[in-house]
Amino acid sequence: MRHLLLMASYSSQTNMHARNLAIVWAPNLLRSKDIEASGFNGTAAFMEVRVQSIVVEFILTHVEQLF
């Protein structure tokens, strides 16, 4: 998480701020066996990934307090 926070500090050059990093990394950091097992598709899969990205974004914006 600290590495991703470091990457977010370069967002003015890379446009990869906490939200974009969360969108990219959330499915890997918070892999959901429910999505994989049930074969979610469409809206259900999108909502699950959205929740994951919100959680990762929260963690990234509060790294110092959490870790």
Secondary structure, DSSP 8 states (H G I E B T S, - for coil): -HHHHHHHTTHHHH---HHHHHHHHHHHHT--HHHHHHT--HHHHHHHHHHHHHHHHHHHHTHHHH-
